C-alpha cells in the first residue's frame, strides 16, 4: 500500500507493516505451547481416532513406503479428501518410520502453527484462550487425525494475510487451503472479498486469487488426467446425505448430534451462539463507525469465513459429518476470543470482562467434560459415528483371511490399515465407485461436471472372496465379532464367502 493511501485511511483500519515482525521469545513460547497442547490432545485421543483418519493414514503410508496414491497397496484410488494432509503425514512417516506416531507429530506441529499465528496476530490472551477452545471443542477433538486443525491453520493464514494486505502470501495460503480441503475455496473467496473492501484494492485481491489457482491447479490437473476427476471421488458419495442420517443434511445436522450426543453438542452450540453474537457486534460497529480495529476486522473475517462455508455446504445439501463443521466452529471460537480481547483494551470494560468470562466458561466446561471421559479415551470420543471401536476393528482385521480380498461392511479405515488382506469398497476400489459416479452425473449434468469426467474410464470392480456383513444382533458363532455403537448397543460383524 502506498504512503498516501495509508495516510488517507482511518487509524483503526491501517494495515500492518509490509515486513512481518521478527520471531521473538513470545512467538517461540506460543509455538511451544501449541505443540504441547497438540501432543496432549493426541495422548488423550489416540485410541479413539475416527475411521476416516485411518483412510488418510493408509494413503500416507502407501505414499511413503511404495510411492502409490492408494488406500490399499497396488490399487490406485482418488478418495483422499485432503492431499496436503496426506503429503505431510507421508513426510513424517518417512522420518519416524511409524505411521501412527506421524499423526501425533503432525497434530503437535499444526497446533503449534495455530498458536504462533494467534500470538503474532493478536497476542497472548487470544493465543492462550483460542488454542484451548479449539483443542477442547468436542467436534474438533473427536476428529483428531483428520485435517481439522490443518483447516484452522489455513483459515488463520488467510485472515492474517488478508488483514495485512500481503496478496502474494494470501494467494499461496489460499492454494494450500484448497489443497487441504476443496471446499475451503469458499473461505478463500470470502477473505479475499473482505480484504479487497478493507484495503480498497482490486489488483491485489485478483492477484491473490490467481496465485491460489496457480498453487492448487497442478494437483487437480494431475488428478483429472490420472484419475478422471479433478476432485476426490468421495464428493459423489458424501455430497448426498442419504437415508442413513434420518433426514438430516449439513444445514440442520447439529440436530442429529443433539439426539445421540446431547451434552458435547450443546457445548458446540453454545460456542456457535457466542460466535454469532460477537460477529454481529463487529458488523454493527462497522456499520455505525465505518471502521474496525485489527481485532474487530479479524473477528469479522473469522465469522464471515464460517458463515460463508456453512451457507455453501448447506446449499449443497451434503451429509453432516461432524468434521465438516470445522470452519464455522473455528470461525465462531476465534471471533469470540478476538472480540473479547478487543473489548479488554485499552482498559477492561463490562463487555470485555463478560466476553472473557464466556470464553473461560466455555473452555473450562469443555475441558471438564473431555477429561471426565477418562484419558486416554478408550475407543469412545465425545462424538463418534463409527460402527465399532478401533480395538474392535483391529480384532476383526486380525481374524480375516490372510491374502484374501474382503468386501468391507461399509467402513474401511481401520480394517484396511491393519488387515493382512485386501479390503475393498468404493473408497479403495475405483471399480466399486462407478455406480455412485453414474448416479451423481445423472443428477449433475452441467458443463463443468461433463468436463470433470471427460477422461473417466469405468473400471470393473476387484473380485472379492469374502465380505463382512454388519448386523443388528450379537455374535453367536465363529467368524463373527462384537461391535458397539452407540455404547449400549451390541451388534456384530460377520464374515461370509462371496459366491461366484
N, C-alpha and C positions, 0 to 999 in steps of 0.2 A: 504494500500500500504506500502511495506517495506521501510526502510530508504534508502537502497542502490538504490531502484527503484526511489525514489523521487529525489535523488541526480543526477541520470542519465538523468532525464527529463530536457528539457529547462525550464528556469524560467517562461516563458509565459504560459506554459501549466501545471504547477504543480497543483495538486488538492488541494482543501480546506482541512483544518484540519479535522480529523475524528470526532472530537467532535463539534457539532453545537454551534455557539456563543450564549451567553445568551441573553434573551429578554431584551432590554433596552427601554429607553424613545422613541427613534426614531421609534422603532418597534410598540410600543403602539400607537403612533401618526399616523403611517401609517395605522394600522388596523382600527383605528377610522375614518380616512379619507376615507378609502374604504367603511366602513359601512355607513357613511353619504352619500357618492355618490350612494350607492345601495339604500338607503332609498329614496333619491331624485328621482332616476330613477323610483322606484315603484310609488311614488306620481304622476309623470308625466304619467306613462304608465298604471296604474291600471284599467282604464276604456277602455283600448284597447288591452287587452291580447288576443293572438291568441286562436282559438277554441281548438287546441291541448293542450294548457296549462290547460284547464278545464278538459280534459281527465285525465291528470296526477293528478289534484287536486281531481277528483272524486275517483280515485284509493286510494289516500292518505286518504280521508275522510272515505271511506268504510273500509280501513285497520285499522284506528284509532278507529272508532266507532263500527265496527262489527267484526273486525278480518278477513275480507274477502279480497281476492285478486280479485277484481271485479270492473268493471266500474259502473254497476248498482247493487243494493243490491240483493243478492240471486242468482246471475248468474256469476259463476267464469269464468274468461277470462284471456287471456295471451297476451294482447295488450299494456301493459305498456312498452315503449321502454327503459326507464331509471329506473331500480329497485332502485338504490341508491337514486335518486331524490324522488321517491315515499316514501321510508323509512324515509328520512329526513323531508319531508313535513308532513308525518303522525306523526312523533315525535313532531313536532311543533303544529300540530292540537291538540294533547293530552295536550300540555302545555297551549296553548292560548284558546282552545275551539272555535276558529274562523278560518275555513279553508282559507278564502280569506286573512286574516291577516298573516297566515303562509307563504304565497307566498312572502310577503314583508319582513318578518323577515328572511326567508332563503336567499333572494336576498341580504339583507344587510350583513348577516354573510358571504355569499360566496364571495362577492366583498371585504369584509374586509380581508378574507384569501388571495385573489388575491393580494391586496395591500401589505399585510405583506410579502408574498413571493417575490414580486418585490423589496421591500425595503431591505430585507435580502440578496437577490442575488446581487443587483446592485445599491442600494442607492436611494436617494430622487428624482432625476430627472426621472429616469426610473419608479419609483413608481408613481409620480405625473402625468407625461405625459402618461404613459401606461394605467393607470386606466381611464383617460379622453377619450383616443382613444377607449377603449373597451366599456365604458358605453355609449358614444355618437354614436357609429357606428350604422347606420340605420338598418342593418340586425340583429345585436345582440340585440339592444334595442327593435326592433319590436317583438322579440321572448321572451320578458320578461315573466316569468312564466314557460318557458321550461328550459331544462338543459344546456343552452348555457354557462352561467358563471361557472357552476359546471365543464363543459368541460374545460374551460380556467384554472380553478384551478388545474385540473388533469394534464394538459399539463405543467403547471409551476412546479408542484411537480415532474413530470417525468424529466424535464430538470435540475432542481436543484439537484435532487438525482444523476442523471447521471453525471453531472459535478463534483460532489464531490466524485463519486465512492462509494456511500453508497448503496451497492447492495441489502441489505435487505429492506431498505426504498424504493428503486426503484421498487422492487418486490411488496411490499404492495400497493404502489401508483398505480402500473400497474394493479393490481387486481381491485382496486377501479375504475380506469379509465374504465376498461371493463364493470364493473357494472354500470357505468354512461352511457355509450353507447357501444354496442358490437363492432361497427366499430372503436373504439379507440384502439383496438388491433393493428391496423396499426401504430398508434402513439407510442405504447409501443415498438414494434419491431424496429421502426426507431430510437428511443432514445437509446435503448439497443445496437443496432449495432454501433451507433456513440460513445457511451460511451466505448464500447469494443475497438474500434480503438483508442480513445483518451487516454485511460489508458493502452493500450496494454495488455489486460486481456481477458481470456476466461472463467475461472471458475466463476468469479463474475457475468458476464453477464448471463451465463447459470443458475446460482442460482437465479438471478432476474426473469428470465423467468419462472423458476419452481415455485417460490413463487407467481408470478402473477397467474399462473394456480391454485395453492392451494387456493388463496383468492377468485378467481372468480368461481371456479368449483362447490362448494356446491349449489349455487343458480341455476346454469344451469342444474346440475344433478337433482335437485328437480323439476325444470320446465319441464325437459324431462320426468320424471316419473309421474308428476302430470297432465301436460297438453299435453303430447305427442310431445313436441318440446323444444329443449334446447334454442332456440332463440325466441324472440317475434313473434307472428303471423303477426304483422304489416309488417314484412320483405317481405312476399309474395305479399303484396299489393303495398308497396312503392318501391320495387325493380324494378317495371315496370313503366316507365314514362307514358305510355298510350297516348291516343289522346288528353287528356284534357290540355296538355302543349304545344300544337301546334307544335309538332315535337321536342321540346327541351328535352334534358336529363340533367343529372347533369353536364356533361362535358361542355356544352355550355348554361347552364340555366341562366347565367347572362344576356344573350340576351333577355330572356323572361321578366326579370325585367326592363331592359332598355326600353322596349316597353311600359310598363304600368307605371313605376315609375322612369322616367329618372334621375331626379335630385338627389335623395338619392342614386340611384345605381351608378351614376358617382362618387360620393364620395367614395363609396365602392371600385370601380375600381381604383381610384387614390391611395387608401391605399394599394391595392394589387400590383400595379405597383411599388410604393415606396418600399414595402417589397421585391419584386423580385430583384430590383436593389441593395438593401443593402445586400441581401443574396448572390447575385453573387459577390459582393465586398468581402464578407467573404470567398467565395470559391476561388477567385483569390488570396487573401492574403495567404490562406492555401497552395495553390499550389506553390506560389513563395517563401514563407518563412518556409514552413513545420511546422508552429506553429501558434497558435492563443491564445490570452489572454482570460481571463474568459469571458469578454463581447463578444468577437468575437466568442468564442465557443457557447455561449448561442444563439447569433444571427444565427449561422449556424444551431443549433439544432432546434430553433423555425421555421425557414424556411423549414428545412427538414421535420419536422412533418407535416406542412401544405401541402407541395408538395406531400409527400407520401400519405397522406389521400386523397388529391384531385385526384391523379392518380388512387388509388384503387377504389374510388367511381365512377370515370369516367369509369373505366373498367367494373364496374357492370352495367352501363347504367341506373341507377335508376332515380327516379323523382327528380327535382331540388327544393325541399322545401328549403326556404332560410336559415333556421337554420342549415341545413346540411353543410353549408359552414363555420361553426364556426371555425374548426381547421385551415383552410387556411387563414381566415380573422384574427384570433387571432395571428397566426404564423407570418403573414406579419406585423401586427401592432407592435408586441413585437420585431421582428427582427429590424424594423426601429428604434425603440426607443433605444435599447441597442447599436446598431452600432453608432447611432448619439452620444450617451453618451460616447462611447469609443473614438470617434474622438475629443471629447472635452477634453480629458485627455492626458498628464498631463497639457497641456495648449491648449486653443481653437485654432483650425485650420480652414481654409476656408471650408474644407469638413464638419467639425463638426458643425460649425455655420450654414452652408447651411442645413445640416440634421436636426438640431434643429428647424430651420425656417420651414422646410417642416412639421415636426411633429406639431408644433404650428399652422401652417396654416390649416392643416387637422382638428385638434381638434377644432379650432375656427369656421371654416366654418360649420362643422357638428353640433356643439352645436347651432350655429345661426339658422340653418335650423330646428333642433328639437324644439327649443324654439319658433321659428316662427310659428309652428303649433298650439301654444297655450298650456297652462298647466292647468290641465291635458289634455291629448289627449282625445277628446270626441268621442270615438269609432273608430277613424281612426289613426292607427300608420303609420309611414313613409312607411313601406312596409306591405301590407295587402292582403291576398289571400282568406279570408273567405267571405262567401256569404251574411252575414248580420252583423250588428254591435252587440256588446254584449247587448246593450239595446234592440235592436230589437229581439234578440234571447230570452231574458228574458221575453219580452212581449208575444212572441209566446208560451213559456213554460207555462206561467201563464194561457193561454187560452186553453190548451189541456185538454182533459177529465181526471179528477182525477181518479187514479186507473187503467186506461186503459193501454194497450200495444200499442205503436205507433211506426211505422217504421220511421226512420229518413230520411230526404231528401238527405243525403249524408254527412252531418256534424252533429256531435253528442255531442260535448263537453259541450257547454252552455245549450243545451236542456236537456241533461241527468242530469246535475248538478242542474238545477233549477226546473225541472218539478216534480209535484206530481203524476207522472205516470212512466211507464217503457218505455224508449226509446231504441229501438233495431236496430242494424245493425251489420256489421261484426266486429266492434270494441267491442261491448258489448255482442254479442251472438255468441259463437263458432259454432253453427249450421249454421249461415249465412256466416261463413268463409270457409266452406267446399269446395265450388266451386273454390275459389281463391287458396286454397292449392292444389287442384287437378290439376289446370292449371299450378301452379308453379312446381309441381312434374313432370308433363309431360315434362316441359322444362328443368328441372334439375334432371336428373336421375342418378347422381353419387352415389357412395357407402356412402359418408358422409351424403347425404340427405336421403338415404334409412335408415341409422341408426337413423338419427334425427327423422324420422316419424315412427319408428318401432312400437311404442306403441300408435300411434294416432288412436283413435276410433271416426269415424264420428258421430256427434250428429244431431238430427233433429232440425230445427230452431224453436224458440219460436213463436207460432202463434200470430199474431197481429190483433187487431180490426180496427185500423186506420193506415193511412200513411200520411206523409207530402210530398207534391209534390212541387218542386222548378220550377217555370215557368217564362218565359221572358215576362211578362205582368204585368200591375198594378192591384192591388186588385179591384174587382168590386162586392163584395158581402160578406155575412157572412162566418166565418171560413177561412178568408184569412188575411194575414198580409203583409205589405210592407217590402221589403228588399232593401238595396243599396250596390251594388258592380259593378264596381267602384262607386265613389261618385256621378257621374252624371247619373247613370242608375238605374231606379227603377224597381225591379222585385217583385215577391210575393212568399210566401209560402201558400199553400192551403191544408187544411185538408180534407181527403176523407175517407169514410168507405172502408174496405177491404172485398171483397166478400168471400163467403165460399169456 
